[in-house]
Amino acid sequence: MHVNKSANNTSSTMTKVGIDAISYYVPALYLSISDLAAARNIEYAKLNKGLGLHRMAVPDADEDAASFAANALLKLINENSLDPKTIGRIYLGTESALDAAKPTSTYAVEAVEAELKEVYGERCFKHCDILDMTFACIGAVDALHNSLDWIRAGKNRKAIVIASDYAKYELNSTGEYTQGAGAVAMLLSESPSLISIGDTWGVASQSVGDFFKPRRLFDKVEVFKSTAALLGTTLTDDEAKNLMEKDTSSFWSDGEAKFNIFKEEPVFDGPYSNECYQDRIKEAFEHFRTQKKVNVLKDWQHLLFHLPYAYQGRRMIVNNWISWLKDNNSINKLYEIIGQPSSQADSEWIRNASKTELYRDFTSQKIELGECASSDIGNMYTASIFMSLLSLLNMAYDKNIHIAGNTIGFFSYGSGSKSKVFEGIVEDNWKSVIKPSKLFEYLHQRQSIDVSTYENLHKRKLKNSVSNQQYISLSNIETTPLKNGYRYYSFHN
């Protein structure tokens, strides 16, 4: 592979900052996409060859975003012999928050502190700044951006950024087969051993409704009457209100006219979200280039994306690739294959361009290595772009591909919507850092489950865990008045 040292925008007089170490946690259970396709009467090739899907990570009955984050954090600390007291901040990017006030990161840190207390003492993260950041799938990139600035502003600072999510969709929906789960944790520092990240960031934002998770409001009287009707009783509004007032529970008789329900499954418009994705990354890249000149085809050896499904990046970047060919006076190579478009918005011509050997060579060289993990895990929301980084590094290590000095272009996206484009340089010591990762070895050792078990886990019908793997898991949700809803985590054996 071509090595481009000159692409590093970090001057010799400026201390490098970036990712010094990286770890991950992916649930031990998975569902085969071929099994899901058969159950849903979907042609498997559409999902496998069309979207690049092989397997879907499925959370166990006692797992959630906090436990994912805790496991990734604990693994990062143990594998790198980190002293927790040297970490100044732990920022978590997630859109799978467990509480409207208490950060999910606090649950994760509390669980890890309990595991580390014998070595590092009680509350080993006592002086660590802990925070959640939420902006759909880009929240962890925001946490990375913010934390790198914090490191640059000080001296010898260390931070940990965690991306943790459960991408859950309605059963039988068009998003179901893209589901996935897990977390990635990264140690950020000066003079990083893995990836140095430049200080140029392209940003583009617009408030849109392509994907969101609203609080759904329900009228109490109507719900009460509907429940009575299911039991064979018809009630008037006044009769329902009188019965509700007499109820001794804290739900029906609390005086509120409405109640809201938060669901993990989003409201989304897939085609519109794809359109927003393309628009934002285009705008963010243009903003990046107003600050720093970059020739993607020559300067960036690898491109990584937020991947709702494995082939999302290669599908979203076609128009950009065509413009990059023009920038390099190479567009005639494409014209020779499929002719010239009838107009700039010739969608059929663009689709044909994406099917050419020329474009396949581009994706094979710059995108493919970062897609492999997504094929076996599914969507990880905030963690997907960082799992793509892990995929690239592990594939390069396993295939003995020399990537030291290579430049990586990151195209992140979060619905709602926002994109950030930035670049990183693979450091010389990357192999020794990534060697213990063994990502694909782990993914191939996971436990397969059938569609029935998956659906029962999805519906939260199973009380006991399915996996025998050892991990930090949810052990109890408190029900006493002053602690009602508080979550406790412990090591699952």
SULGI-V842886 format. One line per field, one symbol per residue. ss: DSSP state (H for helix, E for strand, L for the rest). burial: b if it has 9 or more other ideal C-beta (glycine too) atoms within 8 Angstrom, else e. A space follows every 50 residues. Layout:
ss=???
burial=???
This chain:
ss=LLLLHHHLLLLLLLLLEEEEEEEEELLLEEEEHHHHHHHLLLLHHHHHHH HLLLEEEELLLLLLHHHHHHHHHHHHHHHLLLLHHHLLEEEEELLLLLLL LLLHHHHHHHHHHHHHHHHHLLLLLLLLEEEEELLHHHHHHHHHHHHHHH HHLLLLLLEEEEEEEEELLLLLLLLHHHLEEEEEEEEEEELLLLEEELLL LEEEELLLLLEELLEEEEEHHHHHHHHHHHLLLLLLHHHHHHHHHHLLLL LLLLLLLEEEEELLLLEELHHHHHHHHHHHHHHHHHHHHHHLLLLHHHHL LEEEELLLLLLHHHHHLHHHHHHHHHHLLLHHHHHHHHLLLLLLLLHHHH HHHHLLHHHHHHHHHHLHHHLHHHHHHLLLHHHHHHHHHHHHHHHHHHLL LLLLLLEEEEEEEELLLEEEEEEEEELLLHHHHHLLLLHHHHHLLLEEEL HHHHHHHHLLLLLLLLLLLLEEEEEEELLLHHHLLLEEEEEEL
burial=eebbeebbbbeeeeebbbbbbbbbbbbbbbbbbebbbeebebebebbbee bbbebbbbbbbbbbbbbbbbbbbbbbbebeebebeebbbbbbbbbbbbee eebbbbbbbbbbbbbbbeeeeeebbeebebbbbbbbbbbbbbbbbbbbeb bbeeeebbbbbbbbbbbebeeeeebbbbbbbbbbbbbbbbebbbbbbbeb bbbbebebebbbbeeeebebbebbbeebbeeeeebeeeebbebbeebeee ebbeeeeebeeeeeeeebeeebbbbbbbbbbbbbbbbbbeeeebbbbebb bbbbbbbbbbbbbbbbbbbbbbebbbebebbebbbebeeeeeeeebeebb ebbbebebbeebbeebbbbbbbbbbbbbbbbbbbbbbbbbbbbbbbbeee bebbbbbbbbbbbbbbbbbbbbbbbbbeebeebbeebebbebbeebbebe bebbbbbbeeebeebbbeeebbbbeeebeeeeeeeebbbbebe
